[in-house]
């Protein structure tokens, strides 16, 4: 129906039914339009799980139109804005979400009319661009969210940014996060993880932020993560070496991170991941933990299967050391395994010391080597 036809209908309705009829007709049109918007929204959301990458990405971009009050999809004050935020938040909690989709959805949040009291707990906002002058995020809940390298900074202003009054960042990952110009009045940063976090020109900084900024201006001692087999299952010789090195590190005012052993493996892994990012280096005690008394080669290429004898270290040592190396964490290894048993041969390079004979081992020389390594690693 063309515009002249709508005008003709309106004149006819006013003439027949008066303004009451016009009101009824207007409500009918708005309801029909809203039904169309809702249907379109549902179709867009369903395509976010498409097997086609292009369709998935385009649907994520199209979600932004439900934030736009000036578009036909935002008529009536963007009535589906909160639903759109909820959909985006839900998608950003998926652990193996496509990285491209994650970036599009995360960046889309700044297009919302506001994010007042938005539930964004534990969402993946890695590298999200969230900065827009005076965007109101008061009371938004970013509990345990990953905001690493995200930015709340407005691209056109150093002094005016988003409004984060009463926002919750408890336990959030804030590595490299940029809050430039934000209003942080009453925001909760308890147990948040700070590292290279930018609070330039922020207003009303909470106590946790002030404490972080104060500590970041002071030189800090190096922090070394200690990976080792369960001390209660170490031999007497291993314990002597382990205790000597730990006592030496403490005398040198080195911060030490050691994880208490727990039967809950998921909890331990979670604690390891949260601590590894705060470490300047990793010291690995690759001690003999398990003895292989009998076995055989299972490789089809093995010509003559035979008995195998040897030792291996703790599986947790291998897991922690592997993840530390993936993070490019400077690593030093102390091992009593043979060349064929030690998996770090050819990987660590010169930062590995082998204890071939505990009776002849010189603890002073060993500690000196470790101290020299710590002096070399960057803070």
KEVOGU-552428 format. One record per residue (C-alpha): x, y, z; residue in three letters. Coordinates in pm, whole numbers, plus 32768, in hexadecimal, padded with zeros to 4 digits. Each point is the difference from the previous one (the first is absolute). Example, Ala and Ser with C-alpha at 12.3 -4.5 7.8 and 13.67 -1.06 7.14 Angstrom:
<pagus>
84CE7E3E830CAla
808981587FBESer
</pagus>
This chain:
<pagus>
800080008000Unk
808D81537F98Unk
800B813880DBUnk
7ED880A57F4FUnk
7F2F7ECA8047Unk
805780138176Unk
7F9B81718005Unk
7EBA7FAC7F51Unk
7FB47EF18101Unk
804F80E98122Unk
7F1781117F78Unk
7EEC7EFF7FCAUnk
80257F6E8160Unk
7FFF815580A5Unk
7EC680587F3BUnk
7F477EBE8054Unk
80797FA6815CUnk
80A8813D807BUnk
814C800A80B3Unk
7FA67EC180C2Unk
7FFE7F397EBFUnk
814E80947F9CUnk
80947F94814EUnk
7F7F7E9B7FD2Unk
808F7FEE7EA3Unk
815080898075Unk
80167EF88114Unk
7FAE7EF47F00Unk
811980767F1BUnk
80FB80138120Unk
7FA57EA4807DUnk
80217F6B7EA5Unk
815080AC7FD6Unk
80777F838153Unk
7FA27E9B7FA3Unk
80CE80217EC4Unk
8129808780C7Unk
7FE97EE280F9Unk
7FF37F007EE9Unk
812B80A07F56Unk
80BE8001814BUnk
7FC27E8D8038Unk
80747FAD7E9FUnk
813E80CE8030Unk
80507F57814AUnk
7FCA7EA47F6FUnk
810280467EF2Unk
810E80438104Unk
802F7E888010Unk
80137FDA7E87Unk
81067F1B7F67Unk
804981147F08Unk
810480F0808DUnk
7F8C81217F26Unk
7E947FD2806AUnk
80677FE3816DUnk
80D0813F7FF3Unk
7EFC80C67F3DUnk
7EF07F9A80F7Unk
80DB80788121Unk
802781507F54Unk
7E8A80157FB8Unk
7FB67FE18175Unk
807681698024Unk
7ECD80827F48Unk
7F287FA3812CUnk
80C5810380C7Unk
7FB881187F07Unk
7ECE80CC8069Unk
800080B57EB2Unk
7FE17EC57F2FUnk
7EC47F3F7FB0Unk
80827EE780E0Unk
802380E8812AUnk
7EB380B17FE2Unk
7F5B803D814EUnk
8145804280BAUnk
80C17EC77F9EUnk
7F1A7F0F80BFUnk
80DF7ED47FB8Unk
814380A4807CUnk
80077F3F8149Unk
7FB57EBA7F4EUnk
811D80487F0FUnk
80F0803E8123Unk
7F937EB8809FUnk
803A7F407EBCUnk
815A80997FD6Unk
805B7FB6816BUnk
7F8F7E967FDBUnk
80CB7FD17EC3Unk
8133809680A3Unk
7FF57EF98113Unk
803B7EE57F09Unk
815E7F7F8044Unk
805E7FA17E9CUnk
7F5481217F50Unk
808D805D7EABUnk
80FB811C8035Unk
7F7280D47EE6Unk
7E9E7FDB8082Unk
807780518161Unk
809E81487F8BUnk
7ECC806F7F3CUnk
7F117FB6811FUnk
80E1809E8109Unk
802B81417F34Unk
7E88800F7FC4Unk
7FB78048816FUnk
8072816A7FDFUnk
7EE580397F04Unk
7EF97FBB810BUnk
7F33812D8079Unk
808F7FB28159Unk
80887EDD80C9Unk
7F688061814EUnk
80027ED080E9Unk
80567F1D7ED9Unk
80537E9C8069Unk
81557FC37F66Unk
80857F0A80FFUnk
81187F197F88Unk
7FE780737E96Unk
812380027F0CUnk
8042816D7FABUnk
81687FCC7F92Unk
8072812C7F2FUnk
7E9E808F7FFFUnk
7FD8816B7F97Unk
7F03808680FBUnk
805881718009Unk
7EFB81057FA8Unk
7FE1815380A5Unk
7EFE7FFE8118Unk
7F877E9F7FB4Unk
7F517FA78146Unk
80747EB58091Unk
7F9D804F8166Unk
7FCE7EC480CCUnk
80737F1B7EE6Unk
807E7EB6808DUnk
814F7F8D7F6FUnk
803E7F008114Unk
811C7F137F98Unk
7FEF80847E9AUnk
81327FF47F1FUnk
8043816A7FA0Unk
816A7FC97F98Unk
806D81117F0BUnk
7E9D80877FF3Unk
7FCF81797FE7Unk
7EFE80E280A2Unk
80AF81337F6FUnk
7F3F80E47F18Unk
80C180257EBCUnk
7FCD81787FF6Unk
803B805F816BUnk
81087FCA810CUnk
7F2C809E8110Unk
7E9D7F887FC6Unk
7FB57E8E7FEDUnk
7EFB7F058067Unk
7F3880158142Unk
80507ED680E0Unk
7F6180758144Unk
7FBF7ED780E1Unk
807C7F097EFAUnk
80847EB28081Unk
81597F877F94Unk
80307F0A811CUnk
80F17EEF7F95Unk
801180897E9CUnk
81387FD37F2AUnk
807E815F7FB6Unk
814D7FBE7F55Unk
804781257F18Unk
7E9E80898028Unk
7FD581717FACUnk
7F0F80C880DDUnk
8075815A7F8CUnk
7F0681128059Unk
7F047F1780A9Unk
7F318065812FUnk
803C7EEE8102Unk
7F3580888122Unk
7F9D7EDF80E5Unk
80887EF47F12Unk
80687EB580A0Unk
815E7F867FA4Unk
80307F0A811EUnk
80DB7ED77F9FUnk
801F80877E9DUnk
81417F997F52Unk
80C581347F97Unk
812880077F15Unk
805E81267F20Unk
7EA180888041Unk
7FCE81687F8BUnk
7F3880EE80DCUnk
806F81497F5FUnk
7F1481248050Unk
7F067F1D80ADUnk
7F1280A880F3Unk
7FA97F888160Unk
80FD7EE4800DUnk
7FA07EF38101Unk
80F37F978112Unk
806C7EC47F46Unk
806280CC7ECFUnk
80BD80FF80CFUnk
80BF7EE780AFUnk
80577F607EB2Unk
807C81477F6BUnk
80CF80438138Unk
80A27EA77FF8Unk
803F800C7E89Unk
80DD81348027Unk
80E77F4B80F5Unk
81087F027F97Unk
7F887EA38051Unk
80B77EC1804EUnk
80017EF07EFDUnk
7EFD7EEC8022Unk
805E7E987FB5Unk
7F027EEA7FD5Unk
807A7EB78095Unk
7F987EBD7F54Unk
80617EC080B5Unk
7F867EA3805BUnk
7F457FD98147Unk
8104804B8113Unk
7F787EE680D9Unk
80667F097EF2Unk
815A80887FBDUnk
81327F3C8069Unk
80DC80888116Unk
8107806B7F01Unk
7EFB80B57F2DUnk
7F7780B48132Unk
815A807E805FUnk
802F809E7EA9Unk
7E9C80867FF5Unk
8013809D815EUnk
8154809B7FBDUnk
7F8780AD7EC2Unk
7EBC807C809EUnk
80B9808D812FUnk
80F980AC7F1AUnk
7EE980A47F37Unk
7F5F8081813EUnk
814A80928077Unk
801980B87EB3Unk
7EA180958035Unk
7F6F7F427ED9Unk
7E867FDA8007Unk
7FAB7E8E7FECUnk
7EBC7F6C7F81Unk
7FC17E988061Unk
7EB17F537FDFUnk
7F837F2A811DUnk
7FAC7EA17F93Unk
7E907FAE7FE5Unk
7F337ED87F8CUnk
7F2D80ED7F2EUnk
80C9800C7EBDUnk
7F1E81017F5DUnk
802F80ED8125Unk
81797FD67FF6Unk
800C803F7E8AUnk
7F2B8138802CUnk
80E98082810FUnk
812E7FB67F25Unk
7F7480C47ED9Unk
7FAD812C80DBUnk
816080058095Unk
80D47FBC7ECDUnk
7FAB81547F6AUnk
808F80B18132Unk
814D7F487FF8Unk
8149807C7F6FUnk
808C7EA37FDCUnk
7FCB7E918050Unk
80E67F1A80C2Unk
7FBF7E927FAEUnk
80717EE580E3Unk
7FFC7EE47F04Unk
80407EF68108Unk
7FD77E8A7FDBUnk
7E9D7FB48069Unk
7F9D7EB27F63Unk
80D97ED47FB3Unk
7FB17F2A7ED1Unk
80597E9A8056Unk
7F807F527ECBUnk
7F5F80597EB6Unk
801D7FDF7E89Unk
800E80E47ED3Unk
7EAB801C7F5FUnk
807480AB7EC4Unk
7FBE7F367EC7Unk
815280727F82Unk
80B67F5B8122Unk
80B47ED37F70Unk
80477F4F8146Unk
7F0D8047811EUnk
80BE7FE98144Unk
7FF280558170Unk
801F816E8059Unk
809280858142Unk
801181698070Unk
7F5F811B80C2Unk
7F0C811B7FC0Unk
7FA7813480C7Unk
7EAB8078807BUnk
7EF3802F7EF8Unk
7FA5814A80A7Unk
816680777FD1Unk
7FE37FB17E8DUnk
7EAE80AF7FE7Unk
806D813A80BBUnk
814F80177F4DUnk
7F597FCF7EAFUnk
7F048116803DUnk
811280E48085Unk
80CD7FCA7EC5Unk
7ECC80457F2AUnk
7FE6814F80B4Unk
817180367FA6Unk
805080108173Unk
817A7FF38045Unk
803B7EA4808FUnk
811C7F5D80BFUnk
80077E868038Unk
80A67F378113Unk
7FF37E8B7FB1Unk
808C7EB68078Unk
7F837F457ECDUnk
80EA7F7B7EF6Unk
802280A27EABUnk
7F147F027F67Unk
7EFF80298118Unk
7FF8817D801BUnk
7F01808F7F0BUnk
8096815E801BUnk
81437FA47F4CUnk
801B80CE7EC5Unk
7EDE80E1806BUnk
808180D08121Unk
815F80337F78Unk
810B806180F9Unk
7F0B804B811DUnk
80007E9A807FUnk
80DC7F618109Unk
801E7E888031Unk
80437F5C814DUnk
80BA7EC27FADUnk
80817FB7815DUnk
7F55808D8135Unk
812C7FB380DFUnk
80E780D17F26Unk
7F0381117FB6Unk
8071815E8064Unk
7ECF80C28079Unk
80BD814B8006Unk
80567FE57E8FUnk
7E9D7F967FADUnk
7F67812B80B4Unk
80F780EB7F5AUnk
7F937F827EA9Unk
7E94803A8058Unk
8049815F8085Unk
80B880577EBFUnk
7ED47F857F36Unk
7F1180D780CDUnk
80DF81317FC4Unk
7FE47FC37E8AUnk
7E867FE17FE3Unk
7F39813B7FC6Unk
7F07808980F8Unk
</pagus>
